[in-house]
Amino acid sequence: MTSFFKQSAVWGLLLLLILQLSPSLIAQPRIQHRLPEADRLDTDEAAEVLARFRSYTYDTDHLLRFRLKHLPFRARGNTYHGFLMGSFDPNTLTHLQRITIETPRSAFREDPASPIKEILIIRGFEYAVYTKVGEEVTLLDESEYLTPILEDLEITYFDLLIPFLYWNYEYSGPSQLKARPIQTFTMFPPKGQYSASGLDRLIISLDDEASGLLRYQAYDAEETLIRTMELLSIQQSDGLAIPRRIDYKNQLTRDKTRIEIIAASMDENFSKDAFQPDTFAASTPDITSSILDVF
């Protein structure tokens, strides 16, 4: 608090000095910096941007450790920990992810944290979501994709699967998001598939340069914004772009869940058995060397 007041005093003195300068200096017009703009794409270029987004992957298997913070609008939230194992099958162009949500690790115990839930994501032209709680493995029906992965979280299976990659779309044009040039697309779900949950369409914002997903906004048929996902920060390390913080927000209740990547190993070599429904809950290697600054 003392540091804050010291900083305020310094800024106050600087402001006083500025006001004592000549009026002609103060009256100089402010320089208007032009924000970068994206070019409008034609039909083929828009399709190419979406194709890059669909095919983006890391070249090697990877292991990410994360923290999940549930941040209710007017209540105390919970924090979970976990890890994500990722791989890509170039033969079938399928993304594979195995996610484990754990009980918090204790500083006073040497035994590892116990998993609350295991989730297996298979994402491609054909996709599926499996869960494992205890010894029970379940293949989720598509009607369950928009349910939270845990009751007190805002992240859904839909957020992990991102099935809208392959939906019909309309190119909406270039725009800006926090001064970044972006390209926007409106994605339409298969008719009737998510009507029971109120989802009518999504507007996705892709980085103009890298075609990565920066935000999506979910609307119902009455044009009400119901859910959002937004990438808050990203870190470049060894030529790789790794997300650090992502918010998933229920716009109706104003509750949100934040995922923070706290460590990453990007040079793993997993057995394909780790991504099979009957074996995906096998033991997972820990991260001994992270390319990220652990926080």
N, C-alpha and C positions, 0 to 999 in steps of 0.2 A: 504494500500500500504506500509506504514511504517512497519507493521508487517511482510509483505512478505520479505522486504529487511533484516529485522532482522533475519528471519529464514534462508535466503540465506547466511548471514554472518556466522551464527552458523554452517551451513553445510560446508561452506568453511573452517572454522577452523578445523572441524573434519576431513575433507579430508586431510588437511595439516599435521595433526598429524599422520594419517595413512601412508602417504607417507614417514614420517620420521622414521617409524618402520624399523626393520631389513629386508633386502631383502628376507631372508629365510621365514619370516612370510608371507610376501606379496605373495611369490611364492607358498604357500600351495594350493593344488587343491581345486576347489569349490565343495561343496557337491551337488550332483545331487539328488534332491528329486523326487522320483518316484510318478507320478500322479496315482490316483486310476483308475482302469480299470473295465469295466463291462465284464461279461462273455457272450459268444455267446449263444444264446438260441436255443433250438430245436423247432420244429413246434408247439408242444403243449404248451411249455412255452411262445412262442411268442403270441399265441392266448390268453393265460391267462393274459399276460400283457395288451393287448388291451381290454380284458373284464374288467379288473380293471379300466382302463381309462374310459371306457364307463359308468361304474356304479358309479364312484366316485361322492359323494355328501355330503353336510353337513347334519347332523342328524335332524336339526331343520330348520324352516323357518328363513330367514335372510334378513336384510335390509342393503344395502351398499350405502353410499353417495360417489359420485365421481366427479372428475373434468376432463374435456376433453380439451386438449391443441392441437390445430392444428399448426404444425410447418412446414410451407412451406420451401423449400430449399433456396429460395432467395426472401422472402417477409415477411411481418408482418402477423402473424396468429391471430386466434380468440380463445377465451376460453369460454367454456360452463360448466354448472354444471348440476347435475341430481342425480337420485337415482335408485337403482335396488332392486326390491323385488324378492326373490327367494324361491321356494318351490319344493318338490319332492313328487310324488305320488307313493308309494311303490307297489300299486296294479297293476298299468300299467307300472311301471318303466319309468315314464315320468318326465322330468325336466321342470319346469315352471318358466319363468322369465318375469317380467313386468318392463320395463325400461322407465323412464321419463326424457326427456331432457328439461331443463329449461332455461329461460332467467336468466342472473346473478342476484343474490339477491343484493338489494341496502342497504347500511348501514344507509340510511336516511329514509327508509320506513319500516313500521311494517307489511305491507301486504306481503304474501308469493310470491315467484317468480311464474310467469305464465309459464305453459308448452308450449314448441314449438311443441313437438311431443311425442306421446306415442307409445311404441313398445311392443308387446306381442310375446314371443318366446315359442313355444311348441316343445320340443325336446325329441325324443324317436325313436322307430322303425317307428312310424308315426310322422311327424313333420309339422309345419306350422308357418308362420310369419304374424302377423296382425299389421297394423299401424293405429293410430288415429291422425288426424290433425283437430283441431276444433271439430266438431261433426261428421266428416266423418270417418268411420271405413272401412279399405280396407284389403282384404286378398291378400297378394302378390303372384304373380306367381313365379315359380322357376327361370325363366329367369331374375327376378329382384333382386335375392339374392346378386349378386356381385356389385350392385350399392351402393354408400355411403348412410349412414343413414341420413346425411345432406350433402348438395352440397359441402361445404368447409371442409369436414372431409374425412379421409382415412379409417375409420372404415366402413365396409359394413355389411349388414344383414347376409351375409355368415359367417363373423367373429363371430357374436353373436350366430348363429345357430350351427356352426361347424358340418355340415352334413356329413363330411368325416369320422365321427365316424363309420359309417356303410358301407363304401365303400369297394370294393375289395382291397386287399393289398398284398404287398410282404415284408417280413422281410428283412431289409437291413443290420442288424448287429449292434454290439456295437460300440460306438464311445465316444467322449468327447466334451463337450460344456463348455467353460470357466472353465476347470479343473473338471467339474462334469461328472461322468460316465452316459452315456445315452444309450438308445436303439432307433434305427431309423427304420422307416417303410415308404415305398412308397405307397401312397394311390391313387387309380385310380377312377375317377368319372364314373358314368354310361355313356355308350357310347353316345356321342352327347349332353349330358346334358349341358355342359358348353363350348362347342366348339366355340360358337359364341363370347364368351368373351375371348377366347384364353387360357383358363385354360386346361392344359393337365394332370397334376399330381401334387401331393403334397408330400414333404418329411417332416415327423413330427418327432420331437425329444422328447422322453419321459424320465423323470427322472428314472434312473435304480432302485432306491429304492422305490419311492412313485408312479411311473407310471403317474405322472402329466405332462401336456403338457408344455414344456419349449420354444419350437419354432416350427414354420412351415414355409416352403419355397414353394412358388407356381411357377411352371414352365410352359412355353408354349411348343408347339410341337417342336420348334427349340431349346429347352434346354436353353432358356433365362429365367433368374430369374426375375419374374415380381412383386411379392409381398412377404412380410415377416411379421410374427408376432413373437415377442420375449418377454418373461417374464423377466423383468429387476430386480425386487426385490420382495421378499416375506417376510412375518412376521409370526412367530409362536406366537400364543397367546391362552392361555387356551387350549392347545393341538390341536389347529386348525391352518392350514396353509392358510393364506389369502394373495392373491396377492396385492402388493402395486402399482407397476408401470408396464405397458405393452405398448410396441410400436407396431404400425401398420404402415408399410412403403411401399409406392409405389416405387419399385426399378427402374422404368423407369423415373419418374419425380423427385425422391429423396425427395418428400414431405412425411411427416409422421404425425400421430396423436398419442398422448400419453394419456393414461387413468391413472389417479391416484386415488386410493381408499383413501379417506380422513377420513372416519369414518365407523364403522361397528357395527351392533347389531345382534348377532347370536342366539338370543333366542326369536324369534317372533312367533306369532301364527296367521297366516292370514286366512281369510275366502277364500274358494275356488272361491267365486264370484269375487275376485280380479284378477283372471286369466281367466275369461270368456270374449270372444270377445265383448260382448255387455255391459259389466260392468267394464272392466279392467281400465277405467280411473277414477274410484272412488277415494275419498281422500285417502292419504297415511300417515301413522304415521311418525313423525319425530324421529330422533335418539336423545334420551335424555342421553344415557350412552353408550359410545363406548369402545370396547375392544382394539382399536387401539389408538396409539398416534396421535391425530389429527394434520395434517400439511397442 
